[in-house]
């Protein structure tokens, strides 16, 4: 089931574009790496806050793989998806 907003989020265009890229990256990763058959995306925002939550029913990343990464590497592809903007 797909639900979507009927209008644009009232956010600055640069924030909307970055949010779009983050969600796009999450969806691609869920399909490509986790073999997910269901993906849920929840976007909420406030005056100075944007929260994007993505859940899937995929296989996940083995815990020992995550533990072996340095703190910078734990960001995976997100550190390069947003034209140099900090995540």
N, C-alpha and C positions, 0 to 999 in steps of 0.2 A: 504494500500500500504506500502510495506517495502522497504526502501532504505538502503544500507549499504556501508561501505568503502570496497574497493577491496584489501586494504593492511592494515597492522598494523599502528597505530599512532606512529610517531617517538618520543616516550616518554620513560623514564626509566621504566623498568618492574614494579617496585613498584607503580609508578603513574598509569600505565595502569591497574594494579590489583585493586587499590583503586577506580579508575574511573568505572571499571566494576562493582564492588560491589555497588557503589552508584546508578548507573543506574539500576542494578538488584533490589535493594531495592525500588526504585521509581516505577518501573514497577509492582512489586508485590503489593505495596501499592495501586497503581491506580486501579488494578484489584480487589484486595481483599476488600478494604475499600471504594473506590469511585464509584465502579460499572461502570468504564469508558468503553466506546465502541471504543474510539479513544485515542491514546497516541502518542505524538510527542516528539522526543528526538533530541536535537541539541547540538553537541559537537564542541567547537572551542578552539583553543589553540594558544599561542604565546611562546616567548622565556622563560618567567617565569610565565605563566598564563595558567590555564585550566578552562574552563567554561562549565558547564553541565546545560542545561535548559530542563526541562521536563514539558510538558503541557498535561492535559487530559480534557475530557469533563464530568468528574464525578461530583458527588454531592458535594464534598468539605467538609470542616470542619466548623461547625457552629461558627460564630464569637465569641459568648459568651464562647465557649469552649476554644478557643485560648486565649482570654483575661484573663481567670481564671488561666492559667498556669504560673508558674514562668519562668524566662528567660531560665534557663537550660532545663526545660521540653519542651520548644518549639522546640527543635531539634528532638523530637520523637525518632525514631529508628536509625537515622544516627550517633548518638554519640557512638554507639557500633558496627557499621558494619565494621570498618576498622582497626582492630587489634591494637587499642590503638592510632592510628594516629589522630591528631587533625583535625577537620573539620571546 
